[in-house]
Amino acid sequence: MLRSIFVISVTMAYILLAGPPMLVYSLMTGCTRALYRVGMTGARMALWLAGVRVEVRGREKIPAGEALVFMPNHQSNVDPPAVIIQLPMVLGLAKKEFFRVPVLGRAMRLHGFIPVSRRKNREEAIHAVEQAVMALKGGHPFLAYPEGTRSPDGRLQPFKKGVFMMAIKAGAPIVPISVSGANKIMRKGEVAMRPGRIRLTFHDPVPTAGLGPESREKVMEQVRQAILSGLAPEEWPLDVQANGKPIRAASRT
């Protein structure tokens, strides 16, 4: 608990000290690149203070210069910073709660992150997806979590459909990312952090160009199988057979 309080306190102090000058600079120049780099420095600092080591495999599989959709599984509050520091500059869908954090929320909105609500508001969800499609077509890579929320036990959860429709509508390749070990560092519903290792595995891109809505289930299954291949058995969903052969999970809307 003391480690968590220390990490959160130092990170918030960093945001409040470094954020405002960079926000002003970004507003004056109309460019958020420097602001983004400062944010990534803060993410690396927070992981280091928490004693989190990040092991990365397959990063060379990221195609250069393309508007991609990076799709990792989501085990913990510590895996988003571990993932995003490995990526090119991205946009993303983020919970509305993050936009209420002083300085951080303003920086996220200025850079182009899109707020989404945890409540099941169909119109709001469709609007967020359409905004993301426009950003992808404009050449901006995107980070999106297909499970929609953190796993309560570290196991891969069923996927939501919206982010896959986003990628298909934009014709953007999907890069599946397996996140393993993050749940052992900080579990959902807990504040305590434990030192440990997160293993990230980047997989071959799944193409979506030329596909229509009827291909959504096939694309979802390809991404699911890729992510499963980089997880430990205890991180597999309960619908995986004892022999280790994954079977189809039900999707969520």
C-alpha positions as CSV (number, residue, x, y, z in Angstrom):
1,M,0.0,0.0,0.0
2,L,2.8,2.4,0.9
3,R,4.4,1.8,-2.5
4,S,1.1,2.6,-4.3
5,I,0.7,5.8,-2.3
6,F,4.2,6.9,-3.2
7,V,3.9,6.1,-6.9
8,I,0.6,7.9,-7.2
9,S,1.8,10.9,-5.3
10,V,5.0,11.3,-7.3
11,T,3.1,10.7,-10.6
12,M,0.5,13.3,-9.7
13,A,3.2,15.8,-8.7
14,Y,4.9,15.2,-12.1
15,I,1.6,15.8,-14.0
16,L,0.9,19.0,-12.1
17,L,4.4,20.4,-12.5
18,A,5.2,19.3,-16.0
19,G,1.7,19.3,-17.5
20,P,0.6,23.0,-17.4
21,P,3.7,24.4,-19.2
22,M,3.4,21.8,-21.9
23,L,-0.3,22.4,-22.3
24,V,0.4,26.1,-22.8
25,Y,3.2,25.3,-25.3
26,S,0.8,22.9,-27.2
27,L,-1.9,25.5,-27.4
28,M,0.5,28.1,-28.7
29,T,2.1,25.9,-31.3
30,G,-1.0,23.8,-32.2
31,C,1.2,20.6,-31.8
32,T,0.9,18.0,-29.0
33,R,4.0,16.0,-29.9
34,A,6.1,17.5,-27.1
35,L,3.2,17.1,-24.6
36,Y,2.9,13.4,-25.6
37,R,6.6,12.8,-25.1
38,V,6.4,14.3,-21.6
39,G,3.4,12.0,-20.9
40,M,5.4,9.0,-22.0
41,T,8.3,10.0,-19.7
42,G,5.8,10.1,-16.8
43,A,4.5,6.7,-17.7
44,R,8.0,5.2,-17.7
45,M,8.8,6.9,-14.4
46,A,5.6,5.5,-12.8
47,L,6.4,2.0,-13.9
48,W,10.0,2.3,-12.7
49,L,8.9,3.6,-9.3
50,A,6.4,0.7,-9.0
51,G,9.1,-1.8,-9.7
52,V,7.5,-3.0,-12.9
53,R,9.7,-4.6,-15.5
54,V,8.4,-4.8,-19.1
55,E,9.5,-7.6,-21.4
56,V,8.7,-7.1,-25.0
57,R,8.5,-9.6,-27.8
58,G,7.7,-9.1,-31.5
59,R,7.7,-5.3,-31.6
60,E,9.4,-5.6,-35.0
61,K,6.0,-6.8,-36.4
62,I,4.6,-3.3,-36.2
63,P,4.3,-2.0,-39.8
64,A,5.9,1.5,-40.1
65,G,3.9,4.5,-41.3
66,E,0.4,2.9,-41.2
67,A,-2.7,3.8,-39.3
68,L,-3.0,0.7,-37.2
69,V,-5.4,-0.4,-34.4
70,F,-3.4,-1.8,-31.5
71,M,-5.5,-4.2,-29.5
72,P,-4.2,-5.6,-26.1
73,N,-6.0,-7.5,-23.5
74,H,-6.6,-5.5,-20.3
75,Q,-5.6,-7.1,-16.9
76,S,-4.7,-4.1,-14.7
77,N,-4.3,-0.4,-14.3
78,V,-0.6,-0.9,-14.8
79,D,-0.7,-2.4,-18.3
80,P,-1.9,0.7,-20.2
81,P,1.4,2.7,-19.5
82,A,3.4,-0.5,-20.1
83,V,1.7,-0.9,-23.6
84,I,1.6,2.7,-24.7
85,I,5.3,3.5,-24.2
86,Q,6.1,0.7,-26.7
87,L,3.9,2.2,-29.5
88,P,4.3,5.0,-31.9
89,M,2.3,8.1,-31.0
90,V,-1.3,7.0,-30.8
91,L,-4.8,8.2,-30.0
92,G,-7.2,6.1,-28.0
93,L,-10.6,5.5,-26.5
94,A,-10.5,6.3,-22.7
95,K,-13.1,6.3,-19.9
96,K,-14.7,9.6,-19.2
97,E,-13.3,9.5,-15.6
98,F,-9.8,10.1,-16.9
99,F,-10.8,13.3,-18.5
100,R,-11.8,14.7,-15.1
101,V,-8.2,14.3,-13.7
102,P,-6.7,17.8,-13.5
103,V,-4.2,18.6,-16.3
104,L,-4.2,15.0,-17.5
105,G,-7.8,15.2,-18.8
106,R,-7.1,18.4,-20.6
107,A,-4.0,17.0,-22.2
108,M,-5.8,13.9,-23.4
109,R,-8.6,15.9,-24.9
110,L,-6.1,18.3,-26.6
111,H,-4.2,15.4,-28.1
112,G,-7.3,13.8,-29.5
113,F,-8.2,11.0,-27.1
114,I,-11.9,10.1,-27.3
115,P,-14.0,9.8,-24.1
116,V,-16.3,6.9,-23.7
117,S,-18.8,6.2,-20.9
118,R,-19.0,2.9,-18.9
119,R,-22.8,3.1,-19.1
120,K,-24.5,1.3,-22.0
121,N,-25.3,4.4,-24.1
122,R,-25.6,3.1,-27.7
123,E,-25.7,6.6,-29.3
124,E,-22.6,7.7,-27.4
125,A,-20.8,4.5,-28.3
126,I,-21.6,4.9,-32.0
127,H,-20.5,8.5,-32.0
128,A,-17.1,7.6,-30.3
129,V,-16.6,4.8,-32.9
130,E,-17.3,7.2,-35.8
131,Q,-14.8,9.8,-34.3
132,A,-12.2,7.0,-34.1
133,V,-12.9,5.9,-37.7
134,M,-12.3,9.5,-38.9
135,A,-9.0,9.7,-37.0
136,L,-7.8,6.4,-38.4
137,K,-8.7,7.5,-42.0
138,G,-6.7,10.6,-41.2
139,G,-3.6,8.5,-40.6
140,H,-3.6,8.3,-36.8
141,P,-2.8,5.0,-35.1
142,F,-5.2,3.9,-32.4
143,L,-5.1,2.0,-29.1
144,A,-8.3,0.1,-28.2
145,Y,-9.1,-2.5,-25.7
146,P,-11.4,-5.2,-27.2
147,E,-12.5,-6.4,-23.7
148,G,-13.8,-2.9,-22.9
149,T,-12.7,-3.1,-19.2
150,R,-10.1,-4.7,-16.9
151,S,-10.4,-8.4,-16.3
152,P,-11.4,-9.2,-12.7
153,D,-9.2,-12.3,-12.5
154,G,-6.5,-11.8,-15.2
155,R,-8.3,-14.2,-17.6
156,L,-9.1,-13.0,-21.2
157,Q,-12.7,-11.8,-21.3
158,P,-15.2,-11.8,-24.2
159,F,-14.7,-9.1,-26.7
160,K,-16.9,-6.1,-27.5
161,K,-17.8,-5.6,-31.1
162,G,-17.5,-1.8,-31.5
163,V,-13.7,-1.6,-31.8
164,F,-13.7,-4.2,-34.5
165,M,-16.3,-2.3,-36.5
166,M,-14.1,0.7,-36.0
167,A,-11.1,-1.0,-37.6
168,I,-13.2,-2.6,-40.4
169,K,-14.9,0.7,-41.3
170,A,-11.5,2.4,-41.5
171,G,-9.8,-0.5,-43.3
172,A,-7.1,-0.4,-40.7
173,P,-4.9,-3.5,-39.8
174,I,-5.3,-4.7,-36.2
175,V,-2.1,-5.5,-34.2
176,P,-3.1,-8.0,-31.4
177,I,-1.0,-7.6,-28.2
178,S,-0.9,-10.2,-25.4
179,V,-0.5,-8.7,-22.0
180,S,0.7,-11.3,-19.4
181,G,1.5,-10.9,-15.7
182,A,-0.1,-7.4,-15.1
183,N,-2.9,-8.9,-12.9
184,K,-0.3,-10.1,-10.4
185,I,1.1,-6.6,-10.0
186,M,-2.2,-4.8,-9.4
187,R,-5.6,-6.6,-9.4
188,K,-8.9,-5.0,-10.3
189,G,-10.5,-3.3,-7.3
190,E,-7.2,-3.1,-5.4
191,V,-4.9,-0.1,-4.8
192,A,-1.9,-2.1,-3.7
193,M,0.9,-2.5,-6.3
194,R,3.5,-5.3,-6.2
195,P,6.8,-5.3,-8.1
196,G,6.8,-7.7,-11.0
197,R,7.2,-8.3,-14.7
198,I,4.7,-7.6,-17.5
199,R,5.3,-9.6,-20.8
200,L,4.0,-8.0,-24.0
201,T,3.8,-10.0,-27.1
202,F,3.1,-8.3,-30.5
203,H,1.5,-10.5,-33.1
204,D,1.2,-10.3,-36.9
205,P,-1.3,-7.7,-38.1
206,V,-4.8,-8.9,-38.9
207,P,-5.8,-7.1,-42.2
208,T,-9.3,-5.5,-42.5
209,A,-9.0,-3.7,-45.8
210,G,-11.9,-4.4,-48.1
211,L,-13.9,-6.3,-45.4
212,G,-17.5,-5.6,-44.4
213,P,-19.6,-6.0,-41.2
214,E,-20.1,-9.7,-42.1
215,S,-16.4,-10.4,-41.5
216,R,-16.5,-9.0,-37.9
217,E,-16.8,-12.4,-36.2
218,K,-13.9,-13.8,-38.2
219,V,-11.7,-10.9,-37.4
220,M,-12.6,-11.0,-33.7
221,E,-11.7,-14.7,-33.6
222,Q,-8.3,-14.1,-35.4
223,V,-7.4,-11.4,-32.8
224,R,-8.6,-13.6,-29.9
225,Q,-6.5,-16.6,-31.0
226,A,-3.4,-14.4,-31.4
227,I,-3.8,-12.8,-27.9
228,L,-4.5,-16.3,-26.4
229,S,-1.2,-17.6,-27.9
230,G,0.8,-15.1,-25.8
231,L,-0.9,-15.7,-22.4
232,A,-0.1,-18.2,-19.7
233,P,-2.7,-21.0,-19.1
234,E,-4.0,-19.4,-15.9
235,E,-4.8,-16.3,-18.0
236,W,-6.9,-18.3,-20.5
237,P,-10.7,-17.8,-20.3
238,L,-12.7,-20.6,-18.7
239,D,-14.1,-21.7,-22.1
240,V,-10.7,-23.0,-23.1
241,Q,-10.6,-26.8,-23.0
242,A,-8.3,-28.7,-20.6
243,N,-6.2,-29.8,-23.5
244,G,-5.3,-26.2,-24.2
245,K,-7.2,-25.9,-27.5
246,P,-9.2,-22.6,-27.4
247,I,-12.8,-22.6,-28.4
248,R,-15.0,-19.7,-29.4
249,A,-16.1,-17.3,-26.7
250,A,-19.4,-15.4,-26.8
251,S,-19.0,-11.8,-27.9
252,R,-20.5,-8.8,-26.2
253,T,-22.2,-5.8,-27.7
